[in-house]
Each structure stands twice: as structure tokens, then as C-alpha cells.
């Protein structure tokens, strides 16, 4: 094992040169996949939808109880608006296309993601409405795709 602290500057530069000199022209597939995956994270903050409304934050409420009624959330990005209502273990929602996104008449697909469970996917009806049943409390995020348009919400706690 080399003790790097005992090398002269010239020896260290030689070792560094050898380390970065590519001996095989192919990049290992695993490294290529890891680099591509890391590259996709470069714009994650700009790709997340903006929280437009959260009824749990009304009137300075830090915590909203189920006794106060359903909680509503609204997110928007790139011509899509996602409106969500959480009522017990039911999540009702609507995908609204605005501006140029409204010209795309395709159905909206909504994915409910949880860190500790499988994704659940539903297709919104022609009016943009959808429902998820048996959704317990915890962290969730929603991903909406409608034609070439998409929206991803930040993580929220139900």
C-alpha cells in the first residue's frame, strides 16, 4: 500500500497521471448508467411543481386534524394544475390543463408515489378527475403526465 504522504511531488504526479490515463477505451456500463442517473438530478428543483395552495396552512394552522374536514392542495407547473383533496383515506383529484397544455386532449395519468410502498397509477377521466383509495398517512408525491406535459409535486405529508 502506498503512503501518499511520503511521495515527492513528481512521484505523486506520476501516480495521478497513471490513475487518470484510460487503458481501456470502453466505459464500464455500470459507471455510464450511474453517470446518466446523476445527470438527471441536475434540474430537479426547477422541475418540481409549485405549491399553490394548502388548506393546512390557512389561518396559521401548523397541524390540521381530520375533524376539521378535508385537506386541499393545489400544485402548478408548465400549464398543468393538480388539485388534490384528502378526505380520510381517499384522495380525490383533478388535473387541469391551462394555456398551450389545454390543446393536448390526451388523458392524464397520475402516479401516487410513497417511499415505503409500490407506486399506484390511475388514469383521469375525460374531465380530468381521478381517485385513489386506501391511502394512509405518510409522505407522498404525485406525478402527472398528459401528452407531452408533466408535473411532479414535492413530497408532502398526508
N, C-alpha and C positions, 0 to 999 in steps of 0.2 A: 504494500500500500504506500502510495506517495504521500509524504508530508509536504503539503503545498507551501507551508511557511518557510521551509528550508531551501526552496528553489530560488535561483537567481532570476532576474527579470527576463533574461534571454531564454532560460530553461522553461519558465512559465509561459512565455510567448510561443515557444515551440510546441509545448503541450497543448496550448489553446488552439494553435493552428491545426494540429493533428485532429483535435476533437471536432472542429467545425468543417474539416475537409470531408466532402462527401465521397465515400468509397463506392457506394452502390448508387446508381442513378435513380432507382425507384424509391419512392417514399412509401413507407410501410402503410398499408391500408388502414390500420388501426389509428395511426397518427393523423392520416388525412381526414378520417371521419371525426376525430377529436377536434382538429383544427376547424373543420366546417361547422361543427356544433358550437364551438366557442364563438365563431364569427357571427352566427345568427343572434347572439345576445347583444351585439353592439348597439342596436337601436331599440332595445326592449322598452325603455322609458317613453320614447316617442310613440310607440305602437300601442300602448295601453290606453284604453278609453278613459275619458274624464268623468269623474263622478259629478253628475249634475244636481242630484237631489238624494237625500237620505232622511227619511222621516224620523229616524232615531236621533238625529242631530237637531231636530226642531226644538225651539224654546230651551236650548242649552241642555237637553237631556243627555246624560252620559250613557245611560243604560235604559233600554226600552223593554218593558215586560210584555208578555203575550196578552195580559189583561187589558193593555192599552189599545189593543186592536192590531190589525195587520201592519207590517212594516213595508214601506215602499222605497224602492231605489230606482234611480234613473242614471244611465250612462250614455255618453255620446262620443262618436268618432267617425270621421270620414263619411258623413252622410247617413250614418245609421244611428238610431237611438234605441236603446234597450231599456224597457220599463219592466220592473220586477215588483211583484207583491208577494210577501212571505206571510202566510197565514197558517200557523201551526206547522204541520209537516208538508204543506202544499206550497209550491212555488208556481205562481201564475205569471205569465209574462206576455209582452207584446214587442215585436220588432217593427220599428217604424223607419221607413226609408225616406230621406229628405234630399232635396236638390237632385243632382245627377244620379244618385243611387236609386231614386224613385223610378227611373226609367227601366231599371232591371227588374223584370217581372218574375224572376225565379223564386222558388220557395226558400225561406230562411231555414237554416239548420242551426240548432242551438245545442251546445255541449255543456253539461254541468261537470266540472272537474273538482275533485277533492283530493287532498294529499294522501288520504288513507283508504281510498275506495276506487273502484273502477269508474271510468267515465260513463255518463249516461247521455245519450243523444236522442233528441226529438226533432221532428220537422214541424215548423209552424204551419198553421192552416193558411188559406189564401188571404185572410185578413191580417196575418202576422201574429196570431195568438198561439200560445203553447202552454203546456202544464208539465210539471214534474211532481210526482207523488212520493210520499215516504222519505222526505228529505229531513234528516235530523239536524241538530245544531252542529256548528263547527265551521271551519274555513272552506270557502267555495270560491270559484271563479267561473265566469261564463265566457264561452267563445261562440260568436255568431258569424256565420258565413251566408252571404246572399249574393249569388253570382260571383262577380269579381270583388265584391266589397266584403270587408271583415271587421270585426270588433272583438277585442279581448279586454275583459274587465280586470282591474286589480283584484287581489284576494280580499274578500270581505268575510266577516264572521256573522253567521246567522244565529 
